Amino acid sequence: MASAAPDVWAWPPPRPVRTNTFARAELPEDESYHRLGRTTRFRWWFTPLTLAVLAVLLFFLSMAIVLSVTIVGIIGGSGLAPESVTLSVIAEMAFGLLSLALFIPIVLFLVRVVQWRRTGSLFSVEGRMRWGWLARCTAVAIVPVALCVMAFLPLAELLQPEMMPREDSGGTEVFAAAMTAIVLLVPFQSAAEELTLRGLLMQLVGAIGARPGERGGGSAVSRVLRSPGPAILASGTLFAVLYLFTHPGDPWTTAALAVMGLGMSWLTWRTGGLEAAISLHVVNSLVQFTLCVFEGRMEQIGTGLVVGSGLPLGAGSPLVLVLTLIQVGLYVLVVVWLAGRRGVRRRSAVT
């Protein structure tokens, strides 16, 4: 029996293979966390475009916040607002935390739509949030934060008694209501700030340097840009620089914020994901915001007076730098040791 000629098509002819031009880019192989933005779809204009779209989205977010505050003010002036001033303050605090939490969908939108890559690449080198590792880091973070609180109270009473927390929470019901809002919203607020600073910003800077084999990839400039140093420096110091710009007379707190930021940025690179930074941020926020509620300073939360994870213990004095160095140092040492024992992945997989 004669066989069919190899150049004769079967009937019906096979359908042409269609490719999706807008399909997400997969994680680059064998790369550190800060380089996950350098996908096969990366182009030089991704970084300026991402920053431009971010600026536009933040503008509309700020307009929405101003409009909401204005509406609340009008309702308050018309007598429709709650009679309790404290309830209004709790609502404003919750609104401030919720506004910061909205950075999560904004950052995820930028990664998926503007940069055409997996949103999971923002969380870790495995392309997802490593929940078990997050839980372990949270448990570890409790210890250095608690030790620093225990050290702060006697040191503050001895050196600067005016820094000691003074109870003015407004009663048990007020404290419970405020803490409910804090416990529910702080994890999202903390994750949003880490996704923005240690995630998006770090990967934007890390993606700039060309790979070996690409055009210009062998130059000294590309080698420096590919290294983790520039990405860690940018994501670790931006917040401290902004604080220094708005508080030029507070170098101690600025230095403490820089230590915290650099430590968390380095740990993000070292462990291949945001879990360790998010964990310490959440625990710190819960402690700092609890102190704000305890002292009757709820109105400062989310307004820029108490920023990020809250101003560190002893803010404005040399004590803040000492406590931050101890806290970050202990946390980094334990997390790095634990990551080694658990075999936490530091680089993306090779297929």
Helices and strands as residue ranges (DSSP letters): G 33-35, H 46-77, H 85-101, H 103-109, I 110-114, G 119-122, H 131-159, G 161-163, H 172-194, I 195-201, H 202-206, H 220-226, H 228-246, H 251-271, H 275-294, G 298-300, H 318-342
